Amino acid sequence: MLDTHTMLWSVAKSGKLSDRARGAITDGGNRVFVSSVSFWEIAIKHNLKKLELPNIDILKIPSMCKTMGFEFFDLSPVDALESFQLSRRDGHKDPFDRMLVHLAIRHSYTLVTCDPKASLYAVDGLEYFW
C-alpha cells in the first residue's frame, strides 16, 4: 500500500522515490494498492492550500494511478470504525497517516512510506519500507 506522498511522487514521475520503493512499485509481481483515504487527503490538503500540485491536474490522479497499474482500496465502514484501536504514538495526530497505518496493519499490507513516524507502529505490526 502506498502512502499518499509515495503515490503522488510515483504518478508525477518524481525523482524523490527511493530505489527500493521505485523497484517495488514497478515490479510486475507486486500488487500496488492506493487507498481512497489518500484521495481524500489530497482533496482536503489541496483545498486548504497545504498541498501544491503545480504540474498535476488533481482530477486526473485516479486515471494516472490506473495507468500505472495501481489498485484502489476503498475504506470500509468496519475499517473506519476499528481505526480507534490503533495506539497513539508520540503525539502522531495526522488522521490520514494514522488511517493508512491502520489499514496496512489490519490487511497485512506493507506500507511504502518515507515517513519516519512509521517506525513508531512497528510494535503494532506495521510492515513498511522506503
N, CA, C and O atoms as CSV, one atom per row, in Angstrom:
chain,resi,resn,atom,element,x,y,z
A,1,MET,N,N,0.848,-1.171,0.000
A,1,MET,CA,C,0.000,0.000,0.000
A,1,MET,C,C,0.895,1.236,0.000
A,1,MET,O,O,1.849,1.335,0.771
A,2,LEU,N,N,0.563,2.169,-0.879
A,2,LEU,CA,C,1.369,3.387,-0.981
A,2,LEU,C,C,0.853,4.466,-0.043
A,2,LEU,O,O,-0.349,4.717,0.038
A,3,ASP,N,N,1.774,5.095,0.660
A,3,ASP,CA,C,1.424,6.293,1.407
A,3,ASP,C,C,1.093,7.362,0.363
A,3,ASP,O,O,1.499,7.249,-0.793
A,4,THR,N,N,0.369,8.379,0.764
A,4,THR,CA,C,-0.093,9.397,-0.178
A,4,THR,C,C,1.069,10.054,-0.923
A,4,THR,O,O,1.014,10.205,-2.144
A,5,HIS,N,N,2.102,10.439,-0.209
A,5,HIS,CA,C,3.227,11.093,-0.885
A,5,HIS,C,C,3.910,10.140,-1.862
A,5,HIS,O,O,4.378,10.568,-2.917
A,6,THR,N,N,3.971,8.865,-1.524
A,6,THR,CA,C,4.597,7.883,-2.405
A,6,THR,C,C,3.795,7.756,-3.699
A,6,THR,O,O,4.368,7.690,-4.787
A,7,MET,N,N,2.478,7.724,-3.577
A,7,MET,CA,C,1.632,7.650,-4.758
A,7,MET,C,C,1.801,8.889,-5.626
A,7,MET,O,O,1.948,8.781,-6.843
A,8,LEU,N,N,1.780,10.074,-5.000
A,8,LEU,CA,C,1.928,11.306,-5.771
A,8,LEU,C,C,3.280,11.375,-6.475
A,8,LEU,O,O,3.354,11.767,-7.639
A,9,TRP,N,N,4.339,11.000,-5.780
A,9,TRP,CA,C,5.663,11.013,-6.399
A,9,TRP,C,C,5.753,9.998,-7.529
A,9,TRP,O,O,6.482,10.206,-8.499
A,10,SER,N,N,5.013,8.900,-7.406
A,10,SER,CA,C,5.004,7.882,-8.465
A,10,SER,C,C,4.327,8.405,-9.723
A,10,SER,O,O,4.885,8.312,-10.817
A,11,VAL,N,N,3.129,8.951,-9.573
A,11,VAL,CA,C,2.399,9.408,-10.756
A,11,VAL,C,C,3.043,10.651,-11.376
A,11,VAL,O,O,2.912,10.889,-12.577
A,12,ALA,N,N,3.729,11.431,-10.564
A,12,ALA,CA,C,4.411,12.623,-11.077
A,12,ALA,C,C,5.787,12.289,-11.658
A,12,ALA,O,O,6.483,13.153,-12.192
A,13,LYS,N,N,6.156,11.015,-11.540
A,13,LYS,CA,C,7.474,10.559,-12.003
A,13,LYS,C,C,8.586,11.400,-11.380
A,13,LYS,O,O,9.536,11.817,-12.042
A,14,SER,N,N,8.426,11.628,-10.094
A,14,SER,CA,C,9.367,12.426,-9.322
A,14,SER,C,C,10.637,11.634,-9.039
A,14,SER,O,O,10.608,10.405,-8.963
A,15,GLY,N,N,11.712,12.319,-8.890
A,15,GLY,CA,C,12.966,11.680,-8.507
A,15,GLY,C,C,13.072,11.468,-7.006
A,15,GLY,O,O,14.136,11.095,-6.512
A,16,LYS,N,N,11.996,11.698,-6.277
A,16,LYS,CA,C,12.029,11.608,-4.819
A,16,LYS,C,C,11.870,10.188,-4.289
A,16,LYS,O,O,12.121,9.940,-3.110
A,17,LEU,N,N,11.456,9.250,-5.143
A,17,LEU,CA,C,11.295,7.869,-4.689
A,17,LEU,C,C,12.657,7.231,-4.440
A,17,LEU,O,O,13.614,7.472,-5.176
A,18,SER,N,N,12.729,6.425,-3.405
A,18,SER,CA,C,13.955,5.664,-3.178
A,18,SER,C,C,14.046,4.580,-4.248
A,18,SER,O,O,13.042,4.236,-4.873
A,19,ASP,N,N,15.235,4.046,-4.457
A,19,ASP,CA,C,15.405,2.967,-5.436
A,19,ASP,C,C,14.560,1.760,-5.038
A,19,ASP,O,O,13.950,1.114,-5.891
A,20,ARG,N,N,14.527,1.459,-3.741
A,20,ARG,CA,C,13.757,0.313,-3.265
A,20,ARG,C,C,12.263,0.512,-3.513
A,20,ARG,O,O,11.582,-0.404,-3.974
A,21,ALA,N,N,11.760,1.695,-3.210
A,21,ALA,CA,C,10.341,1.980,-3.429
A,21,ALA,C,C,10.014,1.897,-4.915
A,21,ALA,O,O,9.036,1.256,-5.300
A,22,ARG,N,N,10.820,2.538,-5.748
A,22,ARG,CA,C,10.587,2.519,-7.190
A,22,ARG,C,C,10.602,1.086,-7.728
A,22,ARG,O,O,9.764,0.714,-8.550
A,23,GLY,N,N,11.559,0.292,-7.257
A,23,GLY,CA,C,11.654,-1.091,-7.700
A,23,GLY,C,C,10.430,-1.906,-7.322
A,23,GLY,O,O,9.925,-2.683,-8.131
A,24,ALA,N,N,9.952,-1.732,-6.098
A,24,ALA,CA,C,8.775,-2.481,-5.644
A,24,ALA,C,C,7.525,-2.055,-6.401
A,24,ALA,O,O,6.676,-2.884,-6.730
A,25,ILE,N,N,7.417,-0.760,-6.675
A,25,ILE,CA,C,6.243,-0.224,-7.362
A,25,ILE,C,C,6.199,-0.688,-8.818
A,25,ILE,O,O,5.123,-0.969,-9.346
A,26,THR,N,N,7.330,-0.769,-9.450
A,26,THR,CA,C,7.367,-1.139,-10.870
A,26,THR,C,C,7.513,-2.639,-11.103
A,26,THR,O,O,7.437,-3.093,-12.244
A,27,ASP,N,N,7.720,-3.406,-10.053
A,27,ASP,CA,C,7.833,-4.859,-10.173
A,27,ASP,C,C,6.448,-5.434,-10.486
A,27,ASP,O,O,5.544,-5.370,-9.653
A,28,GLY,N,N,6.288,-5.985,-11.665
A,28,GLY,CA,C,5.006,-6.525,-12.096
A,28,GLY,C,C,4.480,-7.652,-11.221
A,28,GLY,O,O,3.300,-7.996,-11.300
A,29,GLY,N,N,5.333,-8.228,-10.395
A,29,GLY,CA,C,4.907,-9.298,-9.499
A,29,GLY,C,C,4.250,-8.792,-8.230
A,29,GLY,O,O,3.709,-9.580,-7.455
A,30,ASN,N,N,4.289,-7.497,-8.011
A,30,ASN,CA,C,3.691,-6.909,-6.805
A,30,ASN,C,C,2.348,-6.273,-7.123
A,30,ASN,O,O,2.184,-5.632,-8.160
A,31,ARG,N,N,1.394,-6.455,-6.225
A,31,ARG,CA,C,0.147,-5.704,-6.306
A,31,ARG,C,C,0.373,-4.410,-5.532
A,31,ARG,O,O,0.864,-4.434,-4.403
A,32,VAL,N,N,0.022,-3.299,-6.130
A,32,VAL,CA,C,0.233,-1.992,-5.516
A,32,VAL,C,C,-1.133,-1.361,-5.262
A,32,VAL,O,O,-1.917,-1.134,-6.183
A,33,PHE,N,N,-1.394,-1.084,-3.987
A,33,PHE,CA,C,-2.688,-0.538,-3.586
A,33,PHE,C,C,-2.568,0.937,-3.223
A,33,PHE,O,O,-1.572,1.378,-2.650
A,34,VAL,N,N,-3.610,1.687,-3.573
A,34,VAL,CA,C,-3.770,3.078,-3.172
A,34,VAL,C,C,-5.129,3.162,-2.493
A,34,VAL,O,O,-6.144,2.771,-3.068
A,35,SER,N,N,-5.143,3.669,-1.281
A,35,SER,CA,C,-6.382,3.771,-0.519
A,35,SER,C,C,-7.177,5.008,-0.907
A,35,SER,O,O,-6.614,6.043,-1.266
A,36,SER,N,N,-8.492,4.879,-0.827
A,36,SER,CA,C,-9.368,6.035,-1.030
A,36,SER,C,C,-9.040,7.135,-0.016
A,36,SER,O,O,-9.318,8.309,-0.259
A,37,VAL,N,N,-8.457,6.756,1.107
A,37,VAL,CA,C,-8.035,7.722,2.121
A,37,VAL,C,C,-7.033,8.711,1.524
A,37,VAL,O,O,-7.068,9.899,1.844
A,38,SER,N,N,-6.146,8.226,0.664
A,38,SER,CA,C,-5.144,9.108,0.044
A,38,SER,C,C,-5.796,10.155,-0.853
A,38,SER,O,O,-5.369,11.309,-0.875
A,39,PHE,N,N,-6.825,9.759,-1.590
A,39,PHE,CA,C,-7.507,10.728,-2.458
A,39,PHE,C,C,-8.235,11.784,-1.623
A,39,PHE,O,O,-8.279,12.957,-1.994
A,40,TRP,N,N,-8.798,11.362,-0.506
A,40,TRP,CA,C,-9.465,12.292,0.395
A,40,TRP,C,C,-8.441,13.264,0.985
A,40,TRP,O,O,-8.692,14.465,1.077
A,41,GLU,N,N,-7.286,12.729,1.383
A,41,GLU,CA,C,-6.220,13.576,1.927
A,41,GLU,C,C,-5.775,14.618,0.904
A,41,GLU,O,O,-5.609,15.792,1.235
A,42,ILE,N,N,-5.583,14.184,-0.329
A,42,ILE,CA,C,-5.150,15.109,-1.387
A,42,ILE,C,C,-6.184,16.211,-1.574
A,42,ILE,O,O,-5.826,17.386,-1.649
A,43,ALA,N,N,-7.456,15.851,-1.649
A,43,ALA,CA,C,-8.508,16.839,-1.870
A,43,ALA,C,C,-8.563,17.863,-0.743
A,43,ALA,O,O,-8.641,19.067,-0.990
A,44,ILE,N,N,-8.522,17.383,0.484
A,44,ILE,CA,C,-8.616,18.291,1.626
A,44,ILE,C,C,-7.394,19.200,1.720
A,44,ILE,O,O,-7.528,20.414,1.872
A,45,LYS,N,N,-6.203,18.609,1.630
A,45,LYS,CA,C,-4.989,19.421,1.768
A,45,LYS,C,C,-4.803,20.370,0.594
A,45,LYS,O,O,-4.274,21.469,0.766
A,46,HIS,N,N,-5.231,19.961,-0.595
A,46,HIS,CA,C,-5.160,20.851,-1.762
A,46,HIS,C,C,-6.112,22.038,-1.569
A,46,HIS,O,O,-5.758,23.180,-1.863
A,47,ASN,N,N,-7.306,21.761,-1.081
A,47,ASN,CA,C,-8.290,22.812,-0.846
A,47,ASN,C,C,-7.827,23.794,0.231
A,47,ASN,O,O,-8.102,24.991,0.141
A,48,LEU,N,N,-7.129,23.291,1.241
A,48,LEU,CA,C,-6.619,24.141,2.321
A,48,LEU,C,C,-5.309,24.839,1.957
A,48,LEU,O,O,-4.736,25.566,2.769
A,49,LYS,N,N,-4.846,24.610,0.733
A,49,LYS,CA,C,-3.585,25.189,0.237
A,49,LYS,C,C,-2.367,24.649,0.994
A,49,LYS,O,O,-1.332,25.310,1.070
A,50,LYS,N,N,-2.501,23.437,1.554
A,50,LYS,CA,C,-1.379,22.792,2.238
A,50,LYS,C,C,-0.654,21.826,1.310
A,50,LYS,O,O,0.374,21.255,1.674
A,51,LEU,N,N,-1.196,21.647,0.110
A,51,LEU,CA,C,-0.598,20.744,-0.868
A,51,LEU,C,C,-0.682,21.397,-2.237
A,51,LEU,O,O,-1.768,21.602,-2.779
A,52,GLU,N,N,0.465,21.717,-2.780
A,52,GLU,CA,C,0.539,22.314,-4.103
A,52,GLU,C,C,0.852,21.217,-5.117
A,52,GLU,O,O,1.770,20.420,-4.921
A,53,LEU,N,N,0.090,21.186,-6.188
A,53,LEU,CA,C,0.302,20.222,-7.263
A,53,LEU,C,C,0.389,20.982,-8.585
A,53,LEU,O,O,-0.523,20.909,-9.409
A,54,PRO,N,N,1.489,21.713,-8.785
A,54,PRO,CA,C,1.570,22.619,-9.935
A,54,PRO,C,C,1.539,21.926,-11.295
A,54,PRO,O,O,1.075,22.520,-12.268
A,55,ASN,N,N,2.012,20.704,-11.386
A,55,ASN,CA,C,2.095,20.046,-12.687
A,55,ASN,C,C,1.126,18.880,-12.837
A,55,ASN,O,O,1.244,18.077,-13.763
A,56,ILE,N,N,0.160,18.797,-11.911
A,56,ILE,CA,C,-0.774,17.676,-11.940
A,56,ILE,C,C,-2.197,18.207,-11.846
A,56,ILE,O,O,-2.517,19.016,-10.975
A,57,ASP,N,N,-3.048,17.738,-12.756
A,57,ASP,CA,C,-4.476,18.023,-12.663
A,57,ASP,C,C,-5.030,17.061,-11.616
A,57,ASP,O,O,-5.062,15.851,-11.836
A,58,ILE,N,N,-5.461,17.595,-10.488
A,58,ILE,CA,C,-5.896,16.773,-9.360
A,58,ILE,C,C,-6.957,15.750,-9.770
A,58,ILE,O,O,-6.980,14.638,-9.243
A,59,LEU,N,N,-7.826,16.115,-10.696
A,59,LEU,CA,C,-8.897,15.208,-11.101
A,59,LEU,C,C,-8.403,14.049,-11.971
A,59,LEU,O,O,-9.129,13.081,-12.199
A,60,LYS,N,N,-7.180,14.154,-12.448
A,60,LYS,CA,C,-6.613,13.072,-13.278
A,60,LYS,C,C,-5.787,12.071,-12.468
A,60,LYS,O,O,-5.314,11.075,-13.016
A,61,ILE,N,N,-5.612,12.322,-11.189
A,61,ILE,CA,C,-4.782,11.433,-10.372
A,61,ILE,C,C,-5.307,9.996,-10.375
A,61,ILE,O,O,-4.500,9.077,-10.513
A,62,PRO,N,N,-6.614,9.750,-10.230
A,62,PRO,CA,C,-7.071,8.355,-10.275
A,62,PRO,C,C,-6.732,7.653,-11.596
A,62,PRO,O,O,-6.303,6.499,-11.587
A,63,SER,N,N,-6.920,8.332,-12.720
A,63,SER,CA,C,-6.601,7.695,-14.000
A,63,SER,C,C,-5.099,7.497,-14.153
A,63,SER,O,O,-4.669,6.526,-14.775
A,64,MET,N,N,-4.300,8.392,-13.599
A,64,MET,CA,C,-2.849,8.219,-13.633
A,64,MET,C,C,-2.455,6.979,-12.823
A,64,MET,O,O,-1.564,6.224,-13.214
A,65,CYS,N,N,-3.129,6.785,-11.696
A,65,CYS,CA,C,-2.872,5.596,-10.877
A,65,CYS,C,C,-3.236,4.323,-11.633
A,65,CYS,O,O,-2.484,3.349,-11.627
A,66,LYS,N,N,-4.392,4.342,-12.280
A,66,LYS,CA,C,-4.839,3.176,-13.049
A,66,LYS,C,C,-3.845,2.862,-14.172
A,66,LYS,O,O,-3.529,1.698,-14.419
A,67,THR,N,N,-3.356,3.904,-14.850
A,67,THR,CA,C,-2.384,3.717,-15.916
A,67,THR,C,C,-1.125,3.030,-15.397
A,67,THR,O,O,-0.504,2.240,-16.107
A,68,MET,N,N,-0.755,3.334,-14.161
A,68,MET,CA,C,0.436,2.724,-13.570
A,68,MET,C,C,0.159,1.329,-13.015
A,68,MET,O,O,1.069,0.659,-12.528
A,69,GLY,N,N,-1.095,0.894,-13.088
A,69,GLY,CA,C,-1.443,-0.440,-12.624
A,69,GLY,C,C,-1.781,-0.528,-11.150
A,69,GLY,O,O,-1.873,-1.626,-10.600
A,70,PHE,N,N,-1.968,0.614,-10.500
A,70,PHE,CA,C,-2.313,0.611,-9.085
A,70,PHE,C,C,-3.763,0.157,-8.910
A,70,PHE,O,O,-4.624,0.444,-9.741
A,71,GLU,N,N,-4.007,-0.547,-7.827
A,71,GLU,CA,C,-5.353,-0.988,-7.488
A,71,GLU,C,C,-5.894,-0.091,-6.386
A,71,GLU,O,O,-5.163,0.300,-5.476
A,72,PHE,N,N,-7.175,0.230,-6.474
A,72,PHE,CA,C,-7.801,1.077,-5.459
A,72,PHE,C,C,-8.322,0.223,-4.316
A,72,PHE,O,O,-8.872,-0.860,-4.515
A,73,PHE,N,N,-8.131,0.749,-3.112
A,73,PHE,CA,C,-8.584,0.070,-1.908
A,73,PHE,C,C,-9.525,1.014,-1.183
A,73,PHE,O,O,-9.105,2.049,-0.666
A,74,ASP,N,N,-10.796,0.653,-1.147
A,74,ASP,CA,C,-11.803,1.509,-0.516
A,74,ASP,C,C,-11.815,1.322,0.995
A,74,ASP,O,O,-11.538,0.238,1.508
A,75,LEU,N,N,-12.135,2.380,1.679
A,75,LEU,CA,C,-12.266,2.352,3.127
A,75,LEU,C,C,-13.654,1.802,3.463
A,75,LEU,O,O,-14.670,2.383,3.083
A,76,SER,N,N,-13.684,0.688,4.171
A,76,SER,CA,C,-14.967,0.097,4.556
A,76,SER,C,C,-15.430,0.700,5.883
A,76,SER,O,O,-14.626,1.274,6.618
A,77,PRO,N,N,-16.712,0.571,6.188
A,77,PRO,CA,C,-17.198,1.057,7.483
A,77,PRO,C,C,-16.476,0.391,8.657
A,77,PRO,O,O,-16.170,1.053,9.649
A,78,VAL,N,N,-16.205,-0.904,8.553
A,78,VAL,CA,C,-15.517,-1.611,9.632
A,78,VAL,C,C,-14.088,-1.085,9.785
A,78,VAL,O,O,-13.618,-0.868,10.902
A,79,ASP,N,N,-13.402,-0.883,8.662
A,79,ASP,CA,C,-12.044,-0.326,8.726
A,79,ASP,C,C,-12.063,1.026,9.440
A,79,ASP,O,O,-11.228,1.296,10.303
A,80,ALA,N,N,-13.016,1.860,9.072
A,80,ALA,CA,C,-13.094,3.197,9.655
A,80,ALA,C,C,-13.344,3.119,11.163
A,80,ALA,O,O,-12.674,3.796,11.942
A,81,LEU,N,N,-14.293,2.306,11.562
A,81,LEU,CA,C,-14.641,2.228,12.982
A,81,LEU,C,C,-13.563,1.569,13.828
A,81,LEU,O,O,-13.347,1.967,14.972
A,82,GLU,N,N,-12.886,0.571,13.284
A,82,GLU,CA,C,-11.850,-0.114,14.058
A,82,GLU,C,C,-10.570,0.707,14.191
A,82,GLU,O,O,-9.689,0.348,14.971
A,83,SER,N,N,-10.457,1.791,13.449
A,83,SER,CA,C,-9.223,2.575,13.482
A,83,SER,C,C,-8.947,3.183,14.857
A,83,SER,O,O,-7.804,3.518,15.169
A,84,PHE,N,N,-9.992,3.328,15.683
A,84,PHE,CA,C,-9.770,3.893,17.013
A,84,PHE,C,C,-8.855,3.004,17.851
A,84,PHE,O,O,-8.276,3.471,18.832
A,85,GLN,N,N,-8.718,1.733,17.482
A,85,GLN,CA,C,-7.905,0.801,18.250
A,85,GLN,C,C,-6.409,1.002,18.042
A,85,GLN,O,O,-5.603,0.481,18.812
A,86,LEU,N,N,-6.032,1.750,17.010
A,86,LEU,CA,C,-4.610,1.999,16.774
A,86,LEU,C,C,-4.071,2.899,17.881
A,86,LEU,O,O,-4.600,3.983,18.128
A,87,SER,N,N,-3.037,2.448,18.529
A,87,SER,CA,C,-2.448,3.208,19.635
A,87,SER,C,C,-1.915,4.549,19.137
A,87,SER,O,O,-1.424,4.664,18.014
A,88,ARG,N,N,-2.022,5.548,19.988
A,88,ARG,CA,C,-1.400,6.850,19.682
A,88,ARG,C,C,0.071,6.725,20.011
A,88,ARG,O,O,0.436,6.253,21.087
A,89,ARG,N,N,0.892,7.136,19.110
A,89,ARG,CA,C,2.329,7.046,19.288
A,89,ARG,C,C,2.943,8.435,19.207
A,89,ARG,O,O,2.808,9.127,18.199
A,90,ASP,N,N,3.612,8.830,20.269
A,90,ASP,CA,C,4.404,10.061,20.267
A,90,ASP,C,C,3.655,11.260,19.685
A,90,ASP,O,O,4.221,12.061,18.940
A,91,GLY,N,N,2.368,11.370,20.040
A,91,GLY,CA,C,1.602,12.511,19.573
A,91,GLY,C,C,1.326,12.531,18.088
A,91,GLY,O,O,1.001,13.587,17.545
A,92,HIS,N,N,1.440,11.409,17.413
A,92,HIS,CA,C,1.182,11.356,15.972
A,92,HIS,C,C,-0.309,11.560,15.733
A,92,HIS,O,O,-1.114,10.669,16.006
A,93,LYS,N,N,-0.672,12.725,15.226
A,93,LYS,CA,C,-2.071,13.109,15.162
A,93,LYS,C,C,-2.664,13.116,13.754
A,93,LYS,O,O,-3.885,13.187,13.619
A,94,ASP,N,N,-1.853,13.044,12.712
A,94,ASP,CA,C,-2.375,13.158,11.353
A,94,ASP,C,C,-3.368,12.019,11.086
A,94,ASP,O,O,-2.963,10.858,11.027
A,95,PRO,N,N,-4.654,12.332,10.926
A,95,PRO,CA,C,-5.653,11.266,10.773
A,95,PRO,C,C,-5.479,10.452,9.491
A,95,PRO,O,O,-5.813,9.268,9.465
A,96,PHE,N,N,-4.970,11.059,8.450
A,96,PHE,CA,C,-4.770,10.335,7.192
A,96,PHE,C,C,-3.644,9.313,7.346
A,96,PHE,O,O,-3.790,8.155,6.953
A,97,ASP,N,N,-2.536,9.742,7.914
A,97,ASP,CA,C,-1.417,8.821,8.133
A,97,ASP,C,C,-1.830,7.689,9.060
A,97,ASP,O,O,-1.505,6.528,8.816
A,98,ARG,N,N,-2.538,8.024,10.108
A,98,ARG,CA,C,-2.962,7.003,11.071
A,98,ARG,C,C,-3.912,5.993,10.423
A,98,ARG,O,O,-3.836,4.798,10.707
A,99,MET,N,N,-4.802,6.470,9.558
A,99,MET,CA,C,-5.722,5.546,8.894
A,99,MET,C,C,-4.970,4.644,7.927
A,99,MET,O,O,-5.269,3.453,7.847
A,100,LEU,N,N,-4.013,5.175,7.201
A,100,LEU,CA,C,-3.228,4.339,6.284
A,100,LEU,C,C,-2.425,3.295,7.057
A,100,LEU,O,O,-2.317,2.147,6.626
A,101,VAL,N,N,-1.867,3.691,8.189
A,101,VAL,CA,C,-1.140,2.735,9.042
A,101,VAL,C,C,-2.108,1.654,9.519
A,101,VAL,O,O,-1.796,0.464,9.459
A,102,HIS,N,N,-3.275,2.068,9.989
A,102,HIS,CA,C,-4.278,1.105,10.460
A,102,HIS,C,C,-4.649,0.123,9.343
A,102,HIS,O,O,-4.692,-1.086,9.572
A,103,LEU,N,N,-4.914,0.632,8.144
A,103,LEU,CA,C,-5.301,-0.235,7.034
A,103,LEU,C,C,-4.194,-1.222,6.682
A,103,LEU,O,O,-4.455,-2.399,6.431
A,104,ALA,N,N,-2.959,-0.732,6.668
A,104,ALA,CA,C,-1.836,-1.614,6.343
A,104,ALA,C,C,-1.712,-2.738,7.368
A,104,ALA,O,O,-1.509,-3.896,7.001
A,105,ILE,N,N,-1.831,-2.404,8.639
A,105,ILE,CA,C,-1.738,-3.420,9.691
A,105,ILE,C,C,-2.913,-4.393,9.583
A,105,ILE,O,O,-2.719,-5.609,9.571
A,106,ARG,N,N,-4.117,-3.860,9.507
A,106,ARG,CA,C,-5.331,-4.685,9.513
A,106,ARG,C,C,-5.385,-5.656,8.338
A,106,ARG,O,O,-5.868,-6.779,8.481
A,107,HIS,N,N,-4.890,-5.225,7.174
A,107,HIS,CA,C,-4.992,-6.053,5.970
A,107,HIS,C,C,-3.667,-6.714,5.593
A,107,HIS,O,O,-3.538,-7.298,4.517
A,108,SER,N,N,-2.689,-6.615,6.486
A,108,SER,CA,C,-1.366,-7.239,6.278
A,108,SER,C,C,-0.693,-6.758,4.994
A,108,SER,O,O,-0.093,-7.543,4.260
A,109,TYR,N,N,-0.805,-5.451,4.738
A,109,TYR,CA,C,-0.108,-4.835,3.617
A,109,TYR,C,C,1.166,-4.196,4.138
A,109,TYR,O,O,1.258,-3.820,5.306
A,110,THR,N,N,2.130,-4.082,3.269
A,110,THR,CA,C,3.355,-3.351,3.580
A,110,THR,C,C,3.148,-1.914,3.113
A,110,THR,O,O,2.749,-1.683,1.972
A,111,LEU,N,N,3.416,-0.962,3.980
A,111,LEU,CA,C,3.260,0.451,3.651
A,111,LEU,C,C,4.564,0.974,3.067
A,111,LEU,O,O,5.627,0.824,3.670
A,112,VAL,N,N,4.479,1.583,1.903
A,112,VAL,CA,C,5.656,2.176,1.270
A,112,VAL,C,C,5.621,3.665,1.596
A,112,VAL,O,O,4.819,4.419,1.045
A,113,THR,N,N,6.511,4.075,2.504
A,113,THR,CA,C,6.500,5.447,3.010
A,113,THR,C,C,7.891,5.883,3.428
A,113,THR,O,O,8.713,5.075,3.862
A,114,CYS,N,N,8.135,7.178,3.288
A,114,CYS,CA,C,9.389,7.732,3.813
A,114,CYS,C,C,9.143,8.450,5.140
A,114,CYS,O,O,10.048,9.087,5.679
A,115,ASP,N,N,7.934,8.350,5.660
A,115,ASP,CA,C,7.585,8.999,6.920
A,115,ASP,C,C,8.306,8.301,8.072
A,115,ASP,O,O,8.055,7.123,8.326
A,116,PRO,N,N,9.190,9.000,8.769
A,116,PRO,CA,C,9.913,8.374,9.874
A,116,PRO,C,C,9.007,7.946,11.024
A,116,PRO,O,O,9.394,7.105,11.836
A,117,LYS,N,N,7.802,8.517,11.101
A,117,LYS,CA,C,6.881,8.136,12.167
A,117,LYS,C,C,6.319,6.730,11.966
A,117,LYS,O,O,5.723,6.174,12.888
A,118,ALA,N,N,6.494,6.152,10.797
A,118,ALA,CA,C,6.025,4.779,10.565
A,118,ALA,C,C,6.696,3.819,11.533
A,118,ALA,O,O,6.090,2.830,11.946
A,119,SER,N,N,7.921,4.096,11.892
A,119,SER,CA,C,8.652,3.198,12.798
A,119,SER,C,C,7.976,3.097,14.161
A,119,SER,O,O,8.164,2.109,14.871
A,120,LEU,N,N,7.195,4.102,14.532
A,120,LEU,CA,C,6.500,4.082,15.816
A,120,LEU,C,C,5.479,2.946,15.892
A,120,LEU,O,O,5.116,2.500,16.981
A,121,TYR,N,N,5.027,2.487,14.740
A,121,TYR,CA,C,3.961,1.484,14.692
A,121,TYR,C,C,4.461,0.073,14.406
A,121,TYR,O,O,3.661,-0.847,14.238
A,122,ALA,N,N,5.750,-0.099,14.352
A,122,ALA,CA,C,6.302,-1.444,14.143
A,122,ALA,C,C,5.861,-2.381,15.273
A,122,ALA,O,O,5.593,-3.559,15.036
A,123,VAL,N,N,5.787,-1.861,16.490
A,123,VAL,CA,C,5.365,-2.685,17.631
A,123,VAL,C,C,3.902,-3.116,17.513
A,123,VAL,O,O,3.481,-4.076,18.159
A,124,ASP,N,N,3.131,-2.409,16.690
A,124,ASP,CA,C,1.739,-2.769,16.453
A,124,ASP,C,C,1.592,-3.715,15.264
A,124,ASP,O,O,0.487,-4.157,14.947
A,125,GLY,N,N,2.703,-4.020,14.612
A,125,GLY,CA,C,2.673,-4.946,13.483
A,125,GLY,C,C,2.808,-4.306,12.122
A,125,GLY,O,O,2.657,-4.989,11.109
A,126,LEU,N,N,3.089,-3.007,12.065
A,126,LEU,CA,C,3.235,-2.362,10.762
A,126,LEU,C,C,4.516,-2.829,10.078
A,126,LEU,O,O,5.607,-2.774,10.644
A,127,GLU,N,N,4.343,-3.290,8.845
A,127,GLU,CA,C,5.496,-3.558,7.987
A,127,GLU,C,C,5.573,-2.415,7.004
A,127,GLU,O,O,4.572,-2.049,6.388
A,128,TYR,N,N,6.747,-1.854,6.856
A,128,TYR,CA,C,6.919,-0.687,5.992
A,128,TYR,C,C,8.352,-0.669,5.477
A,128,TYR,O,O,9.229,-1.338,6.024
A,129,PHE,N,N,8.574,0.086,4.443
A,129,PHE,CA,C,9.930,0.317,3.956
A,129,PHE,C,C,9.940,1.557,3.102
A,129,PHE,O,O,8.904,2.075,2.686
A,130,TRP,N,N,11.139,2.011,2.859
A,130,TRP,CA,C,11.373,3.107,1.928
A,130,TRP,C,C,12.576,2.733,1.129
A,130,TRP,O,O,12.998,3.492,0.257
